[in-house]
Amino acid sequence: MPVILEKKYKNGCYLAVWKIAESHDELQAMLPSEILTDAELANIHHPQKQIEFFCSRLVIKHLANSLNIKYLGIKKDEFGKPYLVGCNWQMSITHTSNYVAAVMHPNEPLGMDMEKPSEKIRRISRKFLSEKEIIEANDDLEKLCIYWSAKESLYKLYGKRKVIFNKNLYIYAFQKNAKEIVGRLKINEIDENYLIFIEKIDDFILVVAGK
Ligand SMILES: CC(C)(COP(=O)(O)OP(=O)(O)OC[C@H]1O[C@@H](n2cnc3c(N)ncnc32)[C@H](O)[C@@H]1OP(=O)(O)O)[C@@H](O)C(=O)NCCC(=O)NCCS
């Protein structure tokens, strides 16, 4: 299993990144049937989506094993936010292209995202950035990607709908090569700052948000 990056952050969050090299059937065989149920699989029709689904469960299983946590599978709440069955550890998953990544923390909620800087992100930047952030991003594609992934991560950390990206989520100004930045989630009664860690993996930017 090609885990290409594994680390623990200063806030107690554990990360594992997996580059997918296995075939669909090899991956499926690695998941026991009590963890990957037929009902779950029946909801995912596209073979590539099934591969991503297998890998995200396997990377969480890998993290759980190395943390001595019994992995009993993942379920989702009413908003689609995943949680570990029978365990209080918090988690988040992202998959993109040939990579899958997961993070776990003993008690604080987490969110993560992995993206490649792209023109598509630039095109939609006015939808997810505030006026101040647009000025700070200075139309730099890599910075725009960090803003996008950081906000996706905060969205996943919060886990509920009705988040307005350019109003409820704010990323404090940062330097292009920063490894750690700060984001703010302000919605309803919540007004909290979160640490956001940044990794560059090949052409991709991986972002993890947590307390
Ligand atoms: C749900 C969403 C965050 C997924 O992000 P993505 O980049 O498409 O996909 P990723 O691979 O990074 O993440 C997928 C994982 O997110 C997780 N996820 C889905 N819904 C979630 C939620 N409400 N909270 C936390 N995590 C969630 C799942 O674990 C999923 O993996 P799985 O299906 O294998 O279990 C995204 O589709 C979304 O809805 N974003 C917000 C959209 C929005 O409001 N945009 C406005 C911009 S202006």
The ligand as an SDF file (V2000), in Angstrom:
LIG
                    3D

 48 50  0  0  0  0  0  0  0  0999 V2000
  -19.0140   17.7450   -0.0890 C   0  0  0  0  0  0  0  0  0  0  0  0
  -17.8130   18.3980   -0.7290 C   0  0  0  0  0  0  0  0  0  0  0  0
  -17.0960   19.2420    0.3270 C   0  0  0  0  0  0  0  0  0  0  0  0
  -16.8580   17.3230   -1.2580 C   0  0  0  0  0  0  0  0  0  0  0  0
  -15.6910   17.9080   -1.7750 O   0  0  0  0  0  0  0  0  0  0  0  0
  -15.0330   17.4040   -3.1500 P   0  0  0  0  0  0  0  0  0  0  0  0
  -13.8560   18.2960   -3.4360 O   0  0  0  0  0  0  0  0  0  0  0  0
  -16.0870   17.2890   -4.1880 O   0  0  0  0  0  0  0  0  0  0  0  0
  -14.5550   15.9390   -2.8560 O   0  0  0  0  0  0  0  0  0  0  0  0
  -13.4350   15.4090   -1.8610 P   0  0  0  0  0  0  0  0  0  0  0  0
  -12.8730   14.2250   -2.5040 O   0  0  0  0  0  0  0  0  0  0  0  0
  -12.4790   16.4620   -1.4210 O   0  0  0  0  0  0  0  0  0  0  0  0
  -14.2880   14.9830   -0.5800 O   0  0  0  0  0  0  0  0  0  0  0  0
  -15.1750   13.9170   -0.6300 C   0  0  0  0  0  0  0  0  0  0  0  0
  -15.4720   13.5020    0.7800 C   0  0  0  0  0  0  0  0  0  0  0  0
  -16.0630   14.6010    1.4710 O   0  0  0  0  0  0  0  0  0  0  0  0
  -16.7570   14.0350    2.5840 C   0  0  0  0  0  0  0  0  0  0  0  0
  -17.9840   14.7920    2.7810 N   0  0  0  0  0  0  0  0  0  0  0  0
  -19.0970   14.7900    2.0340 C   0  0  0  0  0  0  0  0  0  0  0  0
  -20.0280   15.6110    2.5780 N   0  0  0  0  0  0  0  0  0  0  0  0
  -19.4700   16.1330    3.6890 C   0  0  0  0  0  0  0  0  0  0  0  0
  -19.9250   17.0480    4.6810 C   0  0  0  0  0  0  0  0  0  0  0  0
  -21.1400   17.6070    4.6490 N   0  0  0  0  0  0  0  0  0  0  0  0
  -19.0890   17.3600    5.6950 N   0  0  0  0  0  0  0  0  0  0  0  0
  -17.8570   16.8240    5.7750 C   0  0  0  0  0  0  0  0  0  0  0  0
  -17.3650   15.9520    4.8580 N   0  0  0  0  0  0  0  0  0  0  0  0
  -18.1650   15.6290    3.8270 C   0  0  0  0  0  0  0  0  0  0  0  0
  -17.0270   12.5570    2.2730 C   0  0  0  0  0  0  0  0  0  0  0  0
  -16.2930   11.7870    3.1880 O   0  0  0  0  0  0  0  0  0  0  0  0
  -16.4820   12.3960    0.8680 C   0  0  0  0  0  0  0  0  0  0  0  0
  -15.8020   11.1840    0.6670 O   0  0  0  0  0  0  0  0  0  0  0  0
  -16.5880    9.7790    0.5470 P   0  0  0  0  0  0  0  0  0  0  0  0
  -17.7730   10.0380   -0.3210 O   0  0  0  0  0  0  0  0  0  0  0  0
  -15.5880    8.8250    0.0070 O   0  0  0  0  0  0  0  0  0  0  0  0
  -16.9880    9.4290    1.9510 O   0  0  0  0  0  0  0  0  0  0  0  0
  -18.2040   19.3210   -1.9190 C   0  0  0  0  0  0  0  0  0  0  0  0
  -18.7660   18.5580   -2.9380 O   0  0  0  0  0  0  0  0  0  0  0  0
  -19.1460   20.4390   -1.5360 C   0  0  0  0  0  0  0  0  0  0  0  0
  -20.3360   20.2810   -1.4490 O   0  0  0  0  0  0  0  0  0  0  0  0
  -18.5810   21.6440   -1.3190 N   0  0  0  0  0  0  0  0  0  0  0  0
  -19.3220   22.8110   -0.9300 C   0  0  0  0  0  0  0  0  0  0  0  0
  -19.9220   23.3960   -2.1340 C   0  0  0  0  0  0  0  0  0  0  0  0
  -20.2580   24.8230   -2.0060 C   0  0  0  0  0  0  0  0  0  0  0  0
  -21.1010   25.2300   -1.2480 O   0  0  0  0  0  0  0  0  0  0  0  0
  -19.5840   25.6330   -2.7640 N   0  0  0  0  0  0  0  0  0  0  0  0
  -19.8310   27.0280   -2.8000 C   0  0  0  0  0  0  0  0  0  0  0  0
  -18.6460   27.6550   -3.3840 C   0  0  0  0  0  0  0  0  0  0  0  0
  -18.9760   29.2870   -3.8370 S   0  0  0  0  0  0  0  0  0  0  0  0
  1  2  1  0
  2  3  1  0
  2  4  1  0
  2 36  1  0
  4  5  1  0
  5  6  1  0
  6  7  2  0
  6  8  1  0
  6  9  1  0
  9 10  1  0
 10 11  2  0
 10 12  1  0
 10 13  1  0
 13 14  1  0
 14 15  1  0
 15 16  1  0
 15 30  1  0
 16 17  1  0
 17 18  1  0
 17 28  1  0
 18 19  1  0
 18 27  1  0
 19 20  2  0
 20 21  1  0
 21 22  1  0
 21 27  2  0
 22 23  1  0
 22 24  2  0
 24 25  1  0
 25 26  2  0
 26 27  1  0
 28 29  1  0
 28 30  1  0
 30 31  1  0
 31 32  1  0
 32 33  2  0
 32 34  1  0
 32 35  1  0
 36 37  1  0
 36 38  1  0
 38 39  2  0
 38 40  1  0
 40 41  1  0
 41 42  1  0
 42 43  1  0
 43 44  2  0
 43 45  1  0
 45 46  1  0
 46 47  1  0
 47 48  1  0
M  END
$$$$
